[in-house]
C-alpha cells in the first residue's frame, strides 16, 4: 500500500488527482490518507502522522505557499508539485520533488509523474 497525501485548496482539483490515482494506479494500491486544503491543515496533519509515501502539493494555497509548510515541518516524502505557475520550479526541485505538474493537469503528465515516482521507489527498496 502506498500512502498518499493531497495538499490542494481547490476541492475539484484534489478530487481530480484522486480520480487519476484510481484510474492509473488501481493495481498499485494507492490510498489517499489525507486531503489538506491549507498550510495550517497540512502542517497539523504532517506533525501528527507518519510520513506518507507520496505527497501531491499545490504551490499556492489559500493561506500561503507550500514552501511555508516545508519551513515548518521536515518533509522527507517525495513530492509531486501541482501549480498553475512555473515560477517556483527551481525552488521545488531543491526539495524532494519528483515532478512539477502545471495545471490543468493532463492525464499524460500525471501518468509520467507516477511512473517516475514508482521507478524511483523501486530504486529505494
LUMBASE-105532 format. One record per residue: residue number from 1; x, y, z of N, C-alpha, C in turn. Coordinates in nm, 2 decimals. Layout:
N
[NUM; [X; Y; Z]; [X; Y; Z]; [X; Y; Z]],
...
END
This chain:
125
[1; [0.08; -0.12; 0.00]; [0.00; 0.00; 0.00]; [0.09; 0.12; 0.00]],
[2; [0.06; 0.22; -0.09]; [0.13; 0.34; -0.10]; [0.04; 0.46; -0.04]],
[3; [0.09; 0.52; 0.07]; [0.01; 0.62; 0.13]; [0.03; 0.76; 0.07]],
[4; [-0.08; 0.82; 0.03]; [-0.07; 0.95; -0.04]; [-0.14; 1.06; 0.04]],
[5; [-0.08; 1.18; 0.04]; [-0.15; 1.30; 0.09]; [-0.16; 1.40; -0.02]],
[6; [-0.28; 1.46; -0.03]; [-0.30; 1.56; -0.13]; [-0.32; 1.69; -0.06]],
[7; [-0.23; 1.79; -0.09]; [-0.24; 1.92; -0.03]; [-0.28; 2.02; -0.14]],
[8; [-0.41; 2.05; -0.14]; [-0.47; 2.13; -0.25]; [-0.59; 2.20; -0.20]],
[9; [-0.59; 2.34; -0.22]; [-0.70; 2.42; -0.17]; [-0.83; 2.42; -0.26]],
[10; [-0.82; 2.36; -0.37]; [-0.94; 2.35; -0.46]; [-0.99; 2.21; -0.47]],
[11; [-1.11; 2.19; -0.41]; [-1.16; 2.05; -0.40]; [-1.17; 1.98; -0.53]],
[12; [-1.21; 2.05; -0.63]; [-1.23; 1.99; -0.76]; [-1.09; 1.93; -0.81]],
[13; [-0.98; 2.00; -0.78]; [-0.85; 1.96; -0.82]; [-0.80; 1.84; -0.74]],
[14; [-0.83; 1.84; -0.61]; [-0.79; 1.73; -0.53]; [-0.87; 1.60; -0.57]],
[15; [-1.00; 1.62; -0.60]; [-1.08; 1.51; -0.65]; [-1.03; 1.46; -0.78]],
[16; [-0.98; 1.55; -0.87]; [-0.92; 1.51; -1.00]; [-0.80; 1.42; -0.98]],
[17; [-0.71; 1.46; -0.89]; [-0.59; 1.39; -0.86]; [-0.63; 1.25; -0.80]],
[18; [-0.72; 1.25; -0.71]; [-0.77; 1.12; -0.65]; [-0.83; 1.03; -0.76]],
[19; [-0.90; 1.09; -0.86]; [-0.96; 1.00; -0.96]; [-0.85; 0.95; -1.06]],
[20; [-0.75; 1.03; -1.08]; [-0.64; 0.99; -1.17]; [-0.56; 0.88; -1.10]],
[21; [-0.55; 0.88; -0.97]; [-0.49; 0.77; -0.90]; [-0.57; 0.64; -0.91]],
[22; [-0.70; 0.66; -0.90]; [-0.79; 0.54; -0.92]; [-0.77; 0.48; -1.06]],
[23; [-0.77; 0.57; -1.16]; [-0.77; 0.53; -1.30]; [-0.64; 0.46; -1.34]],
[24; [-0.52; 0.52; -1.30]; [-0.39; 0.47; -1.34]; [-0.32; 0.38; -1.24]],
[25; [-0.37; 0.38; -1.12]; [-0.29; 0.31; -1.02]; [-0.37; 0.21; -0.94]],
[26; [-0.48; 0.16; -0.99]; [-0.56; 0.07; -0.92]; [-0.48; -0.06; -0.88]],
[27; [-0.39; -0.10; -0.97]; [-0.32; -0.22; -0.94]; [-0.20; -0.20; -0.85]],
[28; [-0.17; -0.08; -0.82]; [-0.05; -0.05; -0.73]; [-0.10; -0.02; -0.59]],
[29; [-0.23; -0.01; -0.56]; [-0.28; 0.01; -0.43]; [-0.24; 0.14; -0.36]],
[30; [-0.27; 0.25; -0.43]; [-0.25; 0.38; -0.37]; [-0.37; 0.41; -0.27]],
[31; [-0.34; 0.47; -0.16]; [-0.45; 0.51; -0.06]; [-0.43; 0.65; -0.02]],
[32; [-0.53; 0.73; -0.05]; [-0.53; 0.87; -0.01]; [-0.56; 0.88; 0.14]],
[33; [-0.46; 0.91; 0.22]; [-0.48; 0.92; 0.37]; [-0.53; 1.05; 0.41]],
[34; [-0.51; 1.16; 0.34]; [-0.55; 1.29; 0.38]; [-0.56; 1.38; 0.26]],
[35; [-0.65; 1.47; 0.27]; [-0.66; 1.58; 0.18]; [-0.66; 1.71; 0.26]],
[36; [-0.55; 1.79; 0.26]; [-0.54; 1.91; 0.33]; [-0.56; 2.03; 0.24]],
[37; [-0.64; 2.13; 0.29]; [-0.67; 2.24; 0.20]; [-0.59; 2.37; 0.23]],
[38; [-0.51; 2.36; 0.33]; [-0.43; 2.49; 0.37]; [-0.30; 2.45; 0.43]],
[39; [-0.22; 2.55; 0.44]; [-0.09; 2.54; 0.51]; [-0.11; 2.49; 0.65]],
[40; [-0.20; 2.55; 0.72]; [-0.23; 2.51; 0.86]; [-0.27; 2.37; 0.87]],
[41; [-0.37; 2.32; 0.79]; [-0.41; 2.18; 0.80]; [-0.30; 2.09; 0.76]],
[42; [-0.22; 2.12; 0.66]; [-0.11; 2.03; 0.62]; [-0.01; 2.02; 0.73]],
[43; [0.03; 2.13; 0.79]; [0.13; 2.13; 0.90]; [0.08; 2.04; 1.01]],
[44; [-0.05; 2.06; 1.05]; [-0.11; 1.99; 1.16]; [-0.10; 1.84; 1.13]],
[45; [-0.15; 1.80; 1.01]; [-0.15; 1.66; 0.97]; [-0.01; 1.60; 0.97]],
[46; [0.08; 1.66; 0.91]; [0.22; 1.61; 0.89]; [0.29; 1.60; 1.03]],
[47; [0.25; 1.69; 1.12]; [0.31; 1.68; 1.25]; [0.26; 1.56; 1.34]],
[48; [0.13; 1.52; 1.31]; [0.06; 1.42; 1.39]; [0.07; 1.28; 1.33]],
[49; [0.12; 1.26; 1.21]; [0.12; 1.13; 1.14]; [0.26; 1.10; 1.09]],
[50; [0.27; 0.97; 1.06]; [0.39; 0.92; 1.00]; [0.40; 0.98; 0.86]],
[51; [0.52; 0.99; 0.80]; [0.53; 1.05; 0.67]; [0.46; 0.96; 0.57]],
[52; [0.39; 1.02; 0.47]; [0.33; 0.95; 0.37]; [0.43; 0.90; 0.27]],
[53; [0.40; 0.81; 0.18]; [0.49; 0.77; 0.08]; [0.50; 0.87; -0.04]],
[54; [0.40; 0.95; -0.06]; [0.40; 1.04; -0.17]; [0.31; 1.16; -0.13]],
[55; [0.35; 1.28; -0.17]; [0.26; 1.40; -0.15]; [0.24; 1.47; -0.28]],
[56; [0.11; 1.50; -0.31]; [0.08; 1.59; -0.42]; [0.06; 1.72; -0.35]],
[57; [0.13; 1.83; -0.39]; [0.13; 1.95; -0.32]; [0.11; 2.07; -0.41]],
[58; [0.00; 2.14; -0.39]; [-0.02; 2.27; -0.47]; [0.08; 2.37; -0.41]],
[59; [0.13; 2.45; -0.50]; [0.23; 2.55; -0.46]; [0.16; 2.67; -0.39]],
[60; [0.05; 2.72; -0.44]; [-0.02; 2.83; -0.38]; [-0.14; 2.78; -0.31]],
[61; [-0.15; 2.80; -0.18]; [-0.26; 2.76; -0.10]; [-0.34; 2.88; -0.05]],
[62; [-0.45; 2.87; 0.00]; [-0.54; 2.98; 0.04]; [-0.47; 3.06; 0.15]],
[63; [-0.39; 3.00; 0.24]; [-0.33; 3.07; 0.35]; [-0.17; 3.08; 0.34]],
[64; [-0.12; 3.06; 0.22]; [0.02; 3.08; 0.20]; [0.08; 2.98; 0.09]],
[65; [0.20; 2.96; 0.10]; [0.27; 2.88; 0.00]; [0.31; 2.74; 0.05]],
[66; [0.32; 2.65; -0.03]; [0.36; 2.51; 0.01]; [0.50; 2.52; 0.08]],
[67; [0.58; 2.62; 0.04]; [0.71; 2.63; 0.10]; [0.70; 2.67; 0.25]],
[68; [0.59; 2.74; 0.28]; [0.57; 2.77; 0.42]; [0.55; 2.64; 0.50]],
[69; [0.49; 2.54; 0.44]; [0.48; 2.40; 0.51]; [0.62; 2.35; 0.53]],
[70; [0.70; 2.35; 0.42]; [0.83; 2.29; 0.43]; [0.92; 2.36; 0.52]],
[71; [0.89; 2.49; 0.55]; [0.97; 2.56; 0.65]; [0.93; 2.53; 0.80]],
[72; [0.81; 2.47; 0.81]; [0.76; 2.44; 0.94]; [0.77; 2.29; 0.98]],
[73; [0.77; 2.21; 0.88]; [0.77; 2.06; 0.91]; [0.88; 2.00; 0.82]],
[74; [0.96; 1.91; 0.88]; [1.06; 1.84; 0.80]; [0.98; 1.73; 0.72]],
[75; [0.99; 1.75; 0.59]; [0.92; 1.66; 0.49]; [1.02; 1.58; 0.41]],
[76; [1.02; 1.45; 0.43]; [1.12; 1.37; 0.36]; [1.05; 1.29; 0.25]],
[77; [0.92; 1.30; 0.24]; [0.84; 1.23; 0.14]; [0.87; 1.29; 0.00]],
[78; [0.86; 1.20; -0.10]; [0.87; 1.25; -0.24]; [0.75; 1.34; -0.26]],
[79; [0.76; 1.45; -0.34]; [0.66; 1.54; -0.37]; [0.64; 1.56; -0.52]],
[80; [0.51; 1.55; -0.56]; [0.47; 1.59; -0.69]; [0.40; 1.73; -0.68]],
[81; [0.46; 1.83; -0.72]; [0.41; 1.97; -0.71]; [0.30; 1.99; -0.82]],
[82; [0.20; 2.06; -0.78]; [0.09; 2.10; -0.88]; [0.07; 2.25; -0.87]],
[83; [0.07; 2.31; -0.98]; [0.05; 2.46; -0.98]; [0.02; 2.51; -1.12]],
[84; [-0.03; 2.63; -1.12]; [-0.06; 2.70; -1.25]; [0.05; 2.78; -1.29]],
[85; [0.16; 2.79; -1.21]; [0.27; 2.88; -1.24]; [0.40; 2.80; -1.25]],
[86; [0.49; 2.84; -1.34]; [0.62; 2.78; -1.35]; [0.73; 2.85; -1.27]],
[87; [0.70; 2.95; -1.20]; [0.80; 3.04; -1.13]; [0.87; 2.97; -1.01]],
[88; [0.81; 2.86; -0.96]; [0.87; 2.80; -0.84]; [0.94; 2.67; -0.87]],
[89; [0.96; 2.64; -1.00]; [1.02; 2.51; -1.03]; [1.16; 2.48; -0.98]],
[90; [1.24; 2.58; -0.98]; [1.38; 2.57; -0.92]; [1.37; 2.54; -0.77]],
[91; [1.29; 2.62; -0.70]; [1.28; 2.60; -0.56]; [1.22; 2.46; -0.53]],
[92; [1.12; 2.42; -0.61]; [1.06; 2.28; -0.59]; [1.17; 2.17; -0.60]],
[93; [1.25; 2.18; -0.70]; [1.35; 2.07; -0.72]; [1.47; 2.08; -0.62]],
[94; [1.47; 2.18; -0.54]; [1.57; 2.19; -0.42]; [1.51; 2.10; -0.31]],
[95; [1.39; 2.06; -0.32]; [1.33; 1.98; -0.21]; [1.33; 1.83; -0.27]],
[96; [1.24; 1.75; -0.22]; [1.23; 1.61; -0.27]; [1.13; 1.60; -0.38]],
[97; [1.14; 1.69; -0.48]; [1.04; 1.69; -0.59]; [1.07; 1.57; -0.68]],
[98; [0.96; 1.51; -0.72]; [0.96; 1.40; -0.82]; [0.92; 1.47; -0.95]],
[99; [0.82; 1.55; -0.95]; [0.77; 1.62; -1.07]; [0.71; 1.75; -1.04]],
[100; [0.69; 1.83; -1.14]; [0.63; 1.96; -1.12]; [0.52; 1.97; -1.23]],
[101; [0.39; 1.95; -1.19]; [0.29; 1.94; -1.29]; [0.22; 2.08; -1.30]],
[102; [0.20; 2.13; -1.42]; [0.13; 2.25; -1.44]; [-0.02; 2.23; -1.47]],
[103; [-0.10; 2.31; -1.40]; [-0.24; 2.30; -1.42]; [-0.29; 2.36; -1.55]],
[104; [-0.38; 2.31; -1.61]; [-0.46; 2.19; -1.58]; [-0.37; 2.07; -1.60]],
[105; [-0.38; 1.98; -1.50]; [-0.30; 1.85; -1.51]; [-0.36; 1.76; -1.61]],
[106; [-0.27; 1.73; -1.71]; [-0.32; 1.64; -1.81]; [-0.29; 1.49; -1.76]],
[107; [-0.37; 1.40; -1.82]; [-0.35; 1.26; -1.78]; [-0.21; 1.21; -1.82]],
[108; [-0.16; 1.26; -1.93]; [-0.03; 1.21; -1.98]; [0.08; 1.26; -1.88]],
[109; [0.07; 1.39; -1.83]; [0.17; 1.44; -1.74]; [0.16; 1.37; -1.60]],
[110; [0.03; 1.34; -1.56]; [0.01; 1.27; -1.44]; [0.07; 1.13; -1.44]],
[111; [0.04; 1.06; -1.55]; [0.09; 0.93; -1.57]; [0.24; 0.92; -1.57]],
[112; [0.30; 1.01; -1.64]; [0.45; 1.02; -1.64]; [0.51; 1.05; -1.50]],
[113; [0.45; 1.13; -1.42]; [0.49; 1.16; -1.29]; [0.48; 1.04; -1.20]],
[114; [0.37; 0.97; -1.21]; [0.35; 0.85; -1.13]; [0.45; 0.74; -1.17]],
[115; [0.47; 0.72; -1.30]; [0.57; 0.62; -1.34]; [0.71; 0.66; -1.29]],
[116; [0.75; 0.78; -1.29]; [0.88; 0.83; -1.24]; [0.89; 0.80; -1.09]],
[117; [0.78; 0.83; -1.02]; [0.78; 0.80; -0.87]; [0.80; 0.65; -0.85]],
[118; [0.72; 0.57; -0.92]; [0.73; 0.42; -0.90]; [0.87; 0.37; -0.93]],
[119; [0.93; 0.42; -1.04]; [1.06; 0.38; -1.07]; [1.16; 0.42; -0.96]],
[120; [1.15; 0.54; -0.91]; [1.24; 0.59; -0.81]; [1.22; 0.51; -0.68]],
[121; [1.09; 0.47; -0.65]; [1.06; 0.39; -0.53]; [1.12; 0.26; -0.54]],
[122; [1.12; 0.20; -0.66]; [1.18; 0.06; -0.67]; [1.33; 0.07; -0.65]],
[123; [1.40; 0.18; -0.68]; [1.54; 0.20; -0.66]; [1.57; 0.22; -0.51]],
[124; [1.47; 0.27; -0.43]; [1.49; 0.29; -0.29]; [1.48; 0.17; -0.21]],
[125; [1.41; 0.07; -0.26]; [1.38; -0.05; -0.18]; [1.49; -0.15; -0.19]],
END
